[in-house]
C-alpha cells in the first residue's frame, strides 16, 4: 500500500479517467453519419504514439486505432478497427481509454483532440478580480450613534481582515500576544474608548498613591482603579471620526501593555502569603465563574470577559479550579456521609466543570487567533 499522498493522487487520476469516459461515451452516442472524432497522444518527440479515429455511421460507430511504432503493447492492433453497436458504447469507450493509458497517457489531459469538438478537460475558469475594498476616508462625520458604531466596526474589520466578535456589552475585544484590550463606543457622547486591565488584585493603597504619577507620566492615557484592578484607558474624539486615530489608540495601548504594564504589576500586585496559598488561589472573579457552574456557555463567556481573553489568566484559573476540586475531593473522602460530604462532592463536580470551561475558552481563543 502506498502513502496517503499516493492514494489521494491515484483517486484523483481515476476520477479524471472516469470523467473522460463519460464525456467520450456521450459524444460518441450523439455522433451522426459522417461525423469524425480523432484523438491522439504525443510522445517526447512530438510524434503521435497512438491515434484513435472514430467515424460516425448509422446506428453504430466505426473505431480505428493505430500505433506509431509496434513495440510490445498488450493492446496494439495496428490498423485494426471495430464497430460499436448501439447500446455497447460504454464498454468500447472503456476499451479505448485502456488503449490510451497503455500508450502512456498518465492523465486524460495528455490526450489531444485532433478533429471534432469533444472537450476532454474543461478550460480553467478565468480569474475574477475581487472587488477592492472601498478606500477608508481620512475623516467622516457619523450621522448617529449606530453610524459611529458601524464605522468603528469597519476600521477593526480592516485591521483584522475579518468581522470582529463582540462581547455582550457591545465592546470589541482585541488581542496581541498575551495582552488584551477592549474598544467600545460611548452611548452618551461621540467618543470611542479603548481600555485594558493593567493589573488585578493590586494593593489598593499603593495604587492610589501611584495614580497621580502614572497619569502625569503618560499624557495620552488615563489610569484609574476598578475595585482592586488597575485600568488604563484612552479616548478618541469621533466628531469628526478619523480611522487613523482609532488605530493609533489601539496600537499605543498595546505598546504600553507590552513595555510598561509588567513593571506596574511588579509594584502593585499583592503578594500572596505562602501559608495561605490554597485559600487565596481563588480570586473573586474566578468565584463569579464558579457561581455559573453547570452552564458551560455562560462560564466561557464570563471567563473571557473577566480576563479580557488573557491566555495567561485563563490558564491560571484552570489550574486554580483543578486545585480547588482536588482539595474538595480530599475533604469529601475524609468526611462522614451526610450533608457536608454531599456539599463537598457538589464542589468537586462544579470545580471540574469550571476547569473544563477554562480549557474550552483557551481553545476558542486559539482557534480565533489562528483563523485571523
C-alpha positions in Angstrom: 0.0 0.0 0.0 1.4 3.4 -0.9 1.5 6.5 1.1 -1.6 8.6 1.9 -0.5 11.2 -0.7 -0.1 8.5 -3.4 -3.6 7.1 -2.6 -5.0 10.6 -2.9 -3.3 11.1 -6.3 -4.5 7.7 -7.6 -8.1 8.6 -6.7 -7.8 11.9 -8.4 -6.4 10.3 -11.6 -9.0 7.5 -11.6 -11.8 10.1 -11.2 -10.3 12.1 -14.2 -10.4 8.9 -16.4 -13.9 8.2 -15.4 -14.9 11.7 -16.3 -13.1 11.2 -19.7 -15.0 8.0 -20.4 -18.3 9.6 -19.6 -17.6 12.6 -21.9 -16.4 10.3 -24.7 -19.4 8.0 -24.4 -21.8 10.9 -24.5 -20.1 12.3 -27.5 -19.9 9.0 -29.5 -23.6 8.3 -28.7 -24.5 11.7 -30.2 -22.4 11.3 -33.4 -24.3 11.2 -36.7 -23.4 9.8 -40.1 -20.2 11.3 -41.4 -19.1 12.8 -38.1 -15.4 12.2 -37.3 -13.6 12.4 -34.0 -9.8 11.9 -33.9 -7.8 11.6 -30.6 -4.1 11.5 -30.4 -1.3 11.1 -27.8 2.1 12.7 -28.4 5.4 11.2 -27.4 8.5 13.1 -26.3 9.5 13.8 -30.0 6.1 15.2 -30.8 5.3 12.1 -33.0 1.9 10.5 -32.4 2.2 7.5 -30.3 -1.4 6.4 -30.9 -4.3 7.8 -32.9 -7.9 6.8 -32.3 -10.2 7.6 -35.1 -14.0 7.4 -34.5 -16.2 7.7 -37.5 -19.9 8.1 -37.2 -22.2 5.7 -39.0 -25.9 4.9 -38.9 -26.9 3.3 -35.5 -23.2 2.4 -34.9 -19.7 3.8 -34.8 -16.6 2.6 -36.6 -13.4 2.8 -34.5 -9.8 2.6 -35.8 -6.6 3.0 -33.8 -3.0 2.5 -34.8 0.4 2.9 -33.1 3.3 5.0 -34.5 5.5 2.0 -33.5 4.9 -1.6 -32.9 6.7 -2.1 -29.6 5.4 -4.7 -27.2 2.0 -3.3 -26.1 -0.7 -5.6 -25.0 -3.5 -3.6 -26.7 -1.6 -3.0 -30.0 -3.8 -3.7 -33.0 -2.1 -1.8 -35.8 -4.6 -0.7 -38.4 -7.5 -2.7 -36.9 -11.0 -1.4 -36.5 -14.2 -2.4 -35.0 -17.8 -1.3 -34.9 -19.5 -0.1 -31.8 -23.1 -1.2 -32.0 -25.9 0.9 -30.4 -26.1 0.3 -26.6 -22.5 -1.0 -26.3 -20.8 2.4 -26.3 -19.7 2.3 -22.6 -17.9 -1.0 -23.0 -15.9 0.2 -26.0 -15.2 3.6 -24.5 -13.7 1.7 -21.6 -11.6 -0.3 -24.0 -10.4 2.9 -25.8 -9.4 4.5 -22.5 -7.3 1.4 -21.7 -5.6 1.9 -25.2 -4.6 5.4 -24.3 -3.4 4.5 -20.8 -1.4 1.6 -22.2 0.1 4.1 -24.8 1.5 6.0 -21.8 -1.1 8.7 -21.1 -0.9 9.3 -17.3 -4.0 11.6 -17.3 -6.7 12.5 -19.8 -5.3 16.0 -20.1 -2.4 14.5 -22.1 -4.8 13.3 -24.9 -5.3 15.8 -27.8 -8.5 16.2 -29.9 -7.2 16.4 -33.4 -10.6 16.7 -35.0 -14.1 17.0 -33.6 -15.5 19.1 -30.8 -15.0 16.8 -27.8 -14.0 18.7 -24.7 -11.8 16.4 -22.6 -10.9 18.8 -19.8 -12.8 22.0 -19.0 -10.6 25.1 -19.5 -9.7 26.9 -16.3 -12.2 29.5 -15.2 -10.9 33.0 -15.7 -9.8 34.6 -12.5 -12.2 37.2 -11.3 -10.6 40.0 -9.6 -12.1 40.6 -6.2 -13.6 43.9 -5.7 -11.2 46.2 -3.9 -12.4 47.3 -0.5 -13.6 50.9 -0.6 -10.9 53.2 0.5 -11.1 54.3 4.1 -11.7 58.1 4.3 -9.4 60.3 6.4 -12.4 61.6 8.3 -16.1 61.3 8.3 -18.9 62.8 10.4 -21.2 60.0 11.6 -24.9 60.7 11.5 -25.8 58.8 14.6 -24.5 56.6 17.4 -25.3 53.5 15.2 -23.4 55.1 12.3 -20.4 55.6 14.5 -20.5 52.0 15.7 -20.6 50.9 12.1 -17.5 53.0 11.3 -15.6 51.6 14.2 -16.6 48.0 13.2 -15.3 48.8 9.7 -12.0 50.0 10.9 -11.4 47.0 13.1 -12.6 44.6 10.4 -10.0 46.1 8.1 -7.4 45.7 10.8 -8.2 42.1 11.5 -9.2 41.0 7.9 -12.5 39.7 9.3 -15.5 40.9 11.1 -14.8 41.3 14.9 -16.6 39.4 17.5 -18.4 41.5 20.1 -18.9 40.9 23.8 -22.4 41.1 25.3 -21.6 44.7 26.4 -21.1 45.7 22.7 -17.3 46.1 23.2 -14.9 44.6 20.8 -12.1 42.6 22.3 -8.6 42.6 20.6 -5.5 40.6 21.4 -1.8 40.8 20.8 0.3 38.1 22.3 -0.9 37.8 25.9 -2.2 41.3 26.1 -6.0 42.1 25.7 -7.9 45.4 25.3 -11.4 46.4 24.5 -12.8 49.0 22.2 -16.3 50.5 22.7 -18.4 53.4 21.6 -19.7 55.7 24.3 -23.5 55.7 24.4 -23.8 59.3 25.6 -21.1 61.1 23.6 -19.4 60.8 20.2 -16.3 59.2 21.7 -14.5 55.8 21.2 -13.0 54.3 24.3 -10.0 52.0 24.3 -9.2 50.4 27.6 -7.4 47.5 29.2 -6.7 46.0 32.6 -3.1 46.6 33.6 -3.1 44.6 36.8 -5.6 42.6 39.0 -5.5 42.0 42.7 -3.5 45.2 43.4 -2.7 46.7 46.7 -5.3 49.5 46.5 -3.4 51.8 48.9 -0.2 51.7 46.9 -2.2 52.0 43.6 -3.9 55.2 44.8 -0.5 56.7 45.6 0.8 55.7 42.2 -2.1 57.0 40.2 -1.0 60.7 40.1 2.4 59.7 38.9 1.1 57.4 36.2 -1.4 60.0 34.9 1.4 62.6 34.8 3.8 60.3 33.0 1.5 59.2 30.2 -0.5 62.1 28.9 -2.2 60.0 26.2 -3.7 57.6 28.8 -5.9 57.8 31.9 -5.3 55.4 34.8 -8.0 54.5 37.3 -9.0 51.8 39.8 -12.0 49.5 39.3 -12.2 47.6 42.5 -8.8 46.0 43.0 -7.9 46.3 39.3 -5.8 49.0 37.7 -7.2 50.1 34.3 -5.6 52.1 31.6 -7.8 53.9 29.0 -7.7 56.5 26.2 -10.4 58.1 24.2 -10.8 59.2 20.6 -13.0 62.1 19.7 -15.3 61.0 16.9 -16.6 64.4 15.8 -15.3 64.1 13.2 -14.4 60.4 13.2 -10.8 59.7 12.0 -10.0 56.0 11.4 -6.3 56.6 11.8 -6.9 57.9 15.3 -8.6 54.7 16.4 -5.7 52.6 15.0 -3.2 54.8 16.9 -5.1 54.5 20.2 -5.2 50.7 19.8 -1.5 50.4 18.9 -0.4 52.8 21.6 -2.4 50.8 24.3 -0.9 47.6 23.2 2.6 49.2 23.2 2.0 50.4 26.8 0.9 46.9 27.9 3.9 45.3 26.3 6.5 47.8 27.6 5.2 49.2 30.9 2.4 47.1 32.4 4.8 44.4 33.8 6.7 47.0 35.8 3.5 48.3 37.3 2.3 44.8 38.2 5.5 44.1 40.0 5.0 47.1 42.2 1.3 46.8 42.9 0.1 43.2 42.8 -0.4 41.9 46.3 2.0 39.3 47.4 0.2 36.0 48.5 1.3 34.5 51.8 2.8 31.1 51.2 0.9 29.5 54.1 -2.4 30.9 52.7 -1.8 29.9 49.1 -4.7 27.5 49.0 -7.3 30.0 50.3 -6.0 32.9 48.2 -5.5 31.0 44.9 -9.2 31.6 44.0 -9.7 35.2 43.3 -13.1 36.9 43.3 -13.5 36.9 39.5 -13.0 33.1 39.4 -15.6 32.7 42.1 -18.1 34.5 39.9 -17.4 31.9 37.2 -17.8 29.2 39.8 -21.2 30.6 40.6 -22.3 29.8 37.0 -21.2 26.2 37.2 -23.5 23.9 35.2 -23.9 26.4 32.4 -20.8 25.8 30.2 -21.6 28.6 27.7 -22.1 31.2 30.4 -18.9 30.2 32.2 -16.9 30.5 29.0 -18.4 33.9 28.1 -17.9 35.2 31.7 -14.3 34.0 31.9 -13.3 35.5 28.6 -14.9 38.8 29.6 -13.4 38.9 33.1 -9.9 38.0 31.8 -10.1 40.1 28.7 -9.2 36.9 26.7 -5.9 36.6 28.5 -4.5 33.1 27.9 -2.2 33.5 30.9 -5.1 34.3 33.3 -7.3 31.6 31.9 -4.5 29.1 32.3 -4.0 30.2 35.9 -7.8 29.9 36.6 -7.8 26.4 35.1 -5.0 25.3 37.5 -6.8 27.0 40.4 -10.0 25.2 39.6 -8.3 21.9 39.4 -6.5 22.5 42.7 -9.8 23.6 44.4 -11.5 20.4 43.0 -8.7 18.2 44.3 -8.9 19.8 47.8 -12.7 19.3 47.9 -12.3 15.7 46.8 -9.7 15.1 49.7 -12.1 16.7 52.2 -15.0 14.7 50.9 -13.1 11.4 51.3 -12.5 12.2 54.9 -15.9 13.5 55.7 -18.8 11.4 57.2 -21.7 10.6 55.0 -24.2 13.3 55.2 -24.9 16.9 54.1 -21.3 18.1 54.4 -19.9 15.3 52.3 -22.7 15.8 49.7 -21.8 19.5 49.6 -18.1 18.7 49.0 -19.0 16.3 46.3 -21.0 19.0 44.6 -17.9 21.3 44.8 -15.8 18.6 43.1 -18.3 18.4 40.2 -18.6 22.2 40.0 -14.8 22.9 40.0 -14.3 20.2 37.4 -16.8 21.9 35.1 -15.0 25.2 35.7 -11.6 23.8 34.8 -13.1 22.2 31.6 -14.7 25.6 30.7 -11.4 27.4 31.1 -9.8 24.9 28.7 -12.7 25.4 26.2 -12.2 29.2 26.5 -8.5 28.9 25.7 -9.3 26.6 22.7 -11.8 29.2 21.4 -9.2 32.0 21.6 -6.5 29.9 19.9 -8.9 29.0 17.0 -9.9 32.6 16.6 -6.3 33.8 16.5 -5.3 31.1 14.0 -8.2 32.0 11.8 -7.3 35.6 11.9 
